[in-house]
Amino acid sequence: MKPLRIVMTADPEIPVPPRLYGGIERIVAMLVNEFSRQGHDVHLFAHPDSTVGCTRVPYSGAKSHDFSDTIRNAAQIRSYVRRLGNVSVVHSFSRLAYLAFLFQSGIPLVQSYQRMITRRSVVLGSLLTGNSIAFVACSKYCAGTVLYKPVRWNIIYNGVPLATFTYQPEVAFDAPLVFLSRIEWFKGAHTAIEVARRAGKRLIIAGNYASSGKEWEYFKNCIEPQCDGENVCYIGPVDDSRKNELLGKAKALLFPVEWNEPFGIVMAEALACGTPVIAFRRGAIPEVVEDGSTGFVCDTIDEMVCSVQKIDTIVRSRCRKSAEEKFSDRVIAEAYSALYRRLKEER
């Protein structure tokens, strides 16, 4: 097929890809690199320190929630798109407001949501564009949080660059459980510790924590005192290389979130390594984890403990196959490019 000319936007605060934490930026990096590999002409608006395999355009404004910076960035995107010409699609992974000056341009527009959706932005975007903008949610659950009749949601899951994660067909008998996330109460590190102890398994905790406030107090009071360096070990934030090693050698990933997770990229990363996931039934988790096949979806801590005890019944090759078929960079990029072409044809 004829290559597409794609303009994409990320938030201006974090480089693409992120050095450590930054889920949306990881998805953007995965897509622009895969699109470029497939021969598309890709232009990305992002933080000036971004390092991606496409044309990078640094923003004029540095803050996505600053009104004057938002106006500058939206105007910059419009001017760039006009000068570039023959643009197939403008795809925002940042603020919908960044597309505002293109609402009546006739160019296909896509707004992706990788986190909780605000009804106001969806309604305004739909009304101001005459329902001509395409909205994408990273899960069926995420789309279902905002039901607005004129909007037809497109569901395209988040994904992972498979080459970054090494499939491990087997692990040691005494391999540890892993918890990998920001250390915040609603992510459930305290529950992961309880589950591991009751199941008699070692636990490795990885991730960053806040330097002040309630989440800092949560780490200092609830998590750090339980980390003895042997049965429960906290190793701090990890980069992609260390993450690949950590997940690949794990018996299972524990994902005991206490909120309705829109997707949970780390679960797809674990599956890519062949590592099963044990998670609570919250948000989109049943869409990512196939209960009894690629892990276990639990309703209680007791169920999670029992799931740890029977984790060896999960075949690791099924986990990898699920990642390849549902969450790989190739599959996700093809889903988006199919959407782009359909929007072009409809114009």
C-alpha positions, 0 to 999 in steps of 0.5 A, a space after each residue: 500500500 502507498 505509505 502514509 504521512 502521519 503527524 503524531 503528538 505526545 505530551 511535552 513534559 516527558 521525552 519519547 521514549 521515557 527514560 524510566 516511567 511514562 506509559 503513554 510515551 512508550 506507546 508513542 515510541 513503539 508506534 512511530 518506530 514501527 510506522 517508520 520501519 514500515 516505510 511511513 513518513 512520520 513526524 512527531 511533536 514531543 519533548 526536545 530530548 526525544 530520540 525516535 526513528 522519525 522526524 522529531 519536532 520539539 514543542 514551543 510550549 513546555 507545559 501541557 496544562 498551561 493555557 498559553 503553552 497550549 495555544 502556542 503548541 496548537 498553532 505550531 502544529 497547524 503551521 507545521 501541518 500546512 507547510 508539510 502538506 499532503 498529511 494523511 492523518 494527525 494523531 494526538 496522544 496528548 491534549 485534544 486542544 492541540 488539534 483545535 486549530 485543525 478541527 475544520 481543516 478536512 484532515 483526518 484527526 484521531 484522538 487516543 486515550 490511554 488513561 481515564 477519559 473526561 466526558 467534557 473533552 469527548 463532547 466538545 471535540 465531537 461537537 466542534 468537529 461535527 463528529 468528524 474526529 475519530 476517538 480511540 480508547 485503549 480498552 473496551 472498559 476505557 471507552 465504556 466510561 464515557 458513553 456519548 451517542 454521537 461518538 463511535 469508539 474505536 478500540 485499539 489496545 496498547 502494545 509492546 515492542 516484542 523485540 525488546 522483551 525476551 521470551 523465557 520458556 521456563 524459569 527456576 523452581 524458586 523464581 520470585 514473584 515480581 511487582 513492577 509499578 509506581 509505588 502508590 497505594 492504589 497500585 497495591 504494593 502492600 497487597 503484593 507483599 501480603 500475597 507473597 508472604 502468605 504464599 511462601 514466595 520471594 517478592 521483588 518490588 521495582 518502581 519509583 516512589 514520590 519524594 513527598 506527600 501521602 505517597 512518600 509516606 505510604 512508601 516509607 511507612 507501609 512498604 519500606 519497613 517490610 523490605 528485608 532484602 531477602 524475602 521482600 526486596 525493593 530494587 528501585 526504578 528499572 530501565 527497559 533492559 533491567 525490566 526485561 531481565 526482571 520480568 523474564 525470570 519471574 514466576 509471575 507478575 503480581 498486579 493487585 491494583 485497587 483502581 479501575 486500570 484503563 489497560 496496564 502496559 506492564 501486564 503486556 510486557 510480562 506476557 511478552 516474556 512468557 510470564 503469567 499475570 495474577 491480577 485483581 478484576 479491575 477495569 480492563 484487566 479481564 481484557 488483557 489477562 485470559 483467566 486460567 490461560 495467561 494468568 489468573 483474574 482474582 476478586 480477593 486476596 485469598 484467590 490471589 494467594 491460591 493462584 500463586 500456588 497453582 501458577 505452574 499450571 499456566 503454560 508460558 508459551 501461551 502468554 507469549 502467543 497472547 502478546 504476539 497476537 494481541 499486543 505486539 507493536 506490529 499488530 497495534 500499528 496495523 490496527 492504527 494504519 487501517 483506521 487511518 486509511 479508512 478515515 482517508 477514504 471517508 473524506 
